[in-house]
């Protein structure tokens, strides 16, 4: 499918989700919720939480790649910050290649094994969120609003990531048989695409042979726990900043969420972000938040303070990641245009097997 058709479809999904988000919005109460929020305390603390989240996901990535090379924190942090910024900004999912590409410029790790570390991260995170959501749903009434849709999303998410995990384990165990089967089946229909997948599987299998030692693997899961705990707790904390404490007589419906609600919303948002959308999951993230809040809160609260919270939370997260990424991009004297161009070439198949050592995009330091 032409990538501009894909972009058009994702943009249409975003517009549809935003329309759904705003269609029942109570404009006056939403404006009052924004004006009455406890910004002076809530925003600085939440920015601190986002800082913890950034450090945790950066360090766990380093632990996961430690079997390949122990990358110094400065280089690791640069690649992580700039990579996550590009994941948000770039269309066509080009940002998925950013971190592997950037770490290859700052270390001896090739792009293919680095990409494998990102895929492994995604699979582990997907399984954690899918299992956590199913556990949390045991404590939610079966007749709660939209719980059926959420359950379907959780099941699909678990199926996708568990299937991917099992496939890659089998590929590690029976590599030649899996590759041969892929070429005999999928290879007949789409040989070019099949060879790309084979190249990715080869990279994954090679990286699995260089998994981190027990200490680094333990640290990876420790930082993963910190990452997700901070995410859920931060979402609950930020929601309670919309407490209408500064309403001063204005019509305002306060928003109150406990930590159970925060982790439930986190899981629902991650499921919603699986839907293809515009860069930054614009629209899908907000809609998923509103659906999650509708399970626990009156619709009047969801359509006022809930809408304000969903959109501000998304904006704060996006702006924080972009600013952090830009800071490290400028400090490293990198070029956004050059990096984006190289990522576009890579996504179109210009990175043939064996080009992982390419250092053509050197950051001008």
Secondary structure as UniProt FT lines:
FT   HELIX           3..22
FT   TURN            23..24
FT   HELIX           27..36
FT   HELIX           39..65
FT   TURN            66..68
FT   HELIX           73..89
FT   TURN            92..93
FT   HELIX           94..97
FT   HELIX           98..106
FT   HELIX           111..137
FT   TURN            138..139
FT   TURN            142..143
FT   TURN            145..146
FT   HELIX           147..173
FT   HELIX           175..184
FT   HELIX           186..189
FT   HELIX           191..208
FT   TURN            209..210
FT   HELIX           214..239
FT   TURN            240..241
FT   TURN            245..246
FT   TURN            248..249
FT   HELIX           259..272
FT   TURN            273..274
FT   HELIX           279..281
FT   HELIX           284..294
FT   TURN            295..296
FT   HELIX           299..301
FT   HELIX           302..306
FT   HELIX           307..331
FT   TURN            332..333
FT   HELIX           336..345
FT   HELIX           346..350
FT   TURN            353..354
FT   HELIX           355..357
//
